[in-house]
């Protein structure tokens, strides 16, 4: 089983719960409709990887997201995550009304920085950015989300249990695109404008 790091400890998620279509501008850039209800899907533990791949049966696309680590049914730590997507396959599946897992839940489709513990008051003050080769391509914050972290937590718990170590990925803002070999990805998460964590990946 794969693990993630927080506070010098390793946590082994039983599952990763992902929110889709949580930023209006991203919905528009993919020509999707704004959903009436929260869109949720799962990634398995085997999706977690330290390696940023540019290709897996087809070119992969990146989506940077705020991600939360669960403990005692609350979001107690945050990381920057990359949700890798087989965009061509996802479009084919959506057109046929089929589930997305083949395009979203494959091995190696979830990358995370180390998680950093949060104070409760910091949860609503988070922002993040992603640069590729030192050029900013994505930026988001809690205010831009359709569903805020506490709403997401409540919705998940209304029908599914959360175990300690589970991860919730909260959706991506506009600016998604293709991963190219050799690209240098750097993500940062900030609280009240102060950088809380950063992570760099080299695409291969």
C-alpha positions in Angstrom: 0.0 0.0 0.0 1.2 3.5 -0.8 1.6 6.2 1.8 1.9 10.0 2.1 3.9 12.0 4.6 2.6 14.4 7.3 4.4 15.7 10.4 7.2 13.1 10.1 4.6 10.3 10.0 3.4 8.1 7.1 -0.3 7.8 6.5 -1.8 5.1 4.2 -5.0 6.2 2.6 -7.7 3.6 2.1 -9.1 5.8 -0.7 -8.9 9.2 -2.3 -12.2 11.1 -2.8 -12.1 13.6 -5.6 -14.4 16.6 -6.3 -15.1 17.3 -10.0 -16.2 20.5 -11.5 -15.6 22.7 -8.4 -14.3 25.8 -10.2 -16.6 27.6 -12.6 -13.8 28.8 -15.0 -12.5 25.2 -15.3 -16.0 23.9 -16.1 -16.2 26.5 -18.9 -12.7 25.7 -20.3 -13.7 22.1 -20.8 -17.2 23.0 -22.1 -19.0 21.2 -19.3 -22.2 22.1 -17.6 -22.3 23.5 -14.1 -23.6 20.5 -12.1 -26.7 20.7 -9.9 -25.0 18.6 -7.2 -21.5 17.9 -6.0 -19.6 15.6 -8.4 -17.5 13.0 -6.6 -15.4 10.1 -7.7 -12.7 7.8 -6.2 -9.1 7.0 -6.8 -7.6 3.8 -5.2 -4.5 3.7 -3.1 -2.6 2.3 -6.1 -3.1 5.7 -7.9 -0.6 7.3 -5.5 2.9 7.8 -7.0 5.9 10.1 -6.5 6.6 10.1 -10.3 5.1 12.6 -12.7 4.5 10.7 -15.9 3.7 12.4 -19.2 2.3 9.3 -20.9 0.2 6.3 -20.0 -1.4 4.8 -23.1 -2.0 8.4 -24.2 -0.6 11.8 -23.3 -1.6 12.8 -19.7 -3.1 16.1 -18.5 -2.4 17.8 -15.2 -4.9 19.3 -12.7 -3.5 20.9 -9.6 -5.6 20.8 -6.5 -5.8 21.6 -2.8 -5.8 18.2 -1.0 -6.7 17.4 2.6 -5.7 14.5 4.8 -8.4 13.1 7.1 -8.0 12.4 10.8 -10.9 11.9 13.2 -13.4 12.8 10.5 -11.9 16.3 9.9 -9.5 17.8 7.4 -6.4 18.3 9.6 -3.6 18.8 7.0 -3.2 20.2 3.5 -1.0 19.4 0.5 -0.7 20.3 -3.2 -1.8 17.4 -5.4 -1.8 16.6 -9.1 -4.7 14.7 -10.5 -3.5 13.2 -13.8 -6.1 12.6 -16.4 -6.3 10.7 -19.7 -8.3 13.6 -21.3 -9.1 11.9 -24.6 -10.3 8.8 -22.9 -12.3 10.9 -20.4 -14.1 12.7 -23.2 -15.0 9.4 -24.9 -16.4 8.0 -21.6 -18.4 11.2 -20.9 -19.9 11.2 -24.3 -21.1 7.6 -23.7 -22.4 8.4 -20.2 -19.9 6.0 -18.7 -17.9 6.3 -15.4 -14.5 8.2 -15.5 -12.4 5.8 -13.5 -10.4 4.4 -16.5 -9.3 8.0 -17.2 -8.9 9.2 -13.6 -8.1 6.3 -11.3 -5.2 4.5 -13.1 -2.0 3.7 -11.3 0.2 6.8 -11.0 -2.7 9.3 -11.4 -2.3 11.0 -8.0 0.7 12.9 -6.8 1.0 14.8 -3.5 3.5 17.1 -1.8 4.1 16.4 1.9 1.0 17.3 4.0 1.3 20.1 6.5 -1.0 20.3 9.6 -3.6 23.2 9.6 -5.2 25.2 12.3 -9.0 25.2 11.9 -9.0 29.0 11.3 -6.6 28.5 8.3 -8.9 26.2 6.4 -10.8 29.1 4.7 -7.6 31.1 4.0 -5.8 28.8 1.6 -4.6 29.5 -1.9 -2.3 27.7 -4.3 -0.5 28.0 -7.6 1.2 25.8 -10.1 4.0 26.8 -12.4 5.5 24.9 -15.3 9.1 25.9 -16.2 8.6 29.0 -14.0 5.5 30.1 -15.8 2.3 30.2 -13.7 -0.4 28.1 -15.3 -2.9 27.6 -12.5 -4.0 29.6 -9.4 -6.8 28.9 -7.0 -8.2 29.6 -3.6 -11.1 28.6 -1.3 -13.2 31.6 -2.4 -13.2 30.4 -6.0 -14.6 27.0 -5.1 -18.2 26.2 -5.7 -18.1 23.9 -2.7 -15.9 24.8 0.2 -13.9 22.3 2.3 -16.5 21.9 5.1 -19.3 21.5 2.6 -17.3 18.8 0.9 -16.6 17.0 4.1 -20.3 17.1 5.1 -21.4 15.8 1.7 -18.9 12.9 1.8 -19.9 11.9 5.3 -23.6 11.9 4.4 -23.1 8.7 2.5 -19.6 7.4 3.0 -17.3 6.9 6.0 -13.9 8.5 6.1 -10.9 6.7 7.6 -7.9 8.2 9.2 -5.3 8.8 6.4 -7.9 9.2 3.6 -7.3 12.1 1.2 -9.8 14.5 -0.3 -8.9 16.3 -3.6 -11.0 19.4 -3.9 -11.0 20.1 -7.7 -9.0 22.2 -10.0 -9.1 25.8 -11.4 -8.7 26.8 -15.0 -5.4 26.3 -16.7 -5.2 22.5 -17.1 -3.1 21.1 -19.9 -0.8 18.4 -21.2 2.2 17.1 -19.3 5.4 17.2 -21.5 8.6 15.2 -20.7 11.2 17.4 -19.2 8.7 20.0 -17.8 9.4 21.2 -14.3 6.2 21.5 -12.2 6.3 23.5 -9.0 3.3 23.9 -6.7 2.9 26.1 -3.7 0.2 26.3 -1.0 -0.2 29.5 1.0 -2.2 30.6 4.1 -3.1 34.3 4.2 -0.4 34.9 1.6 2.4 33.2 3.4 3.8 30.1 1.7 3.0 27.0 3.7 4.6 24.3 1.5 6.1 23.8 -2.0 6.8 20.8 -4.1 8.7 20.3 -7.4 8.2 17.4 -9.9 10.1 16.6 -13.1 7.9 15.2 -15.8 9.2 12.0 -17.4 
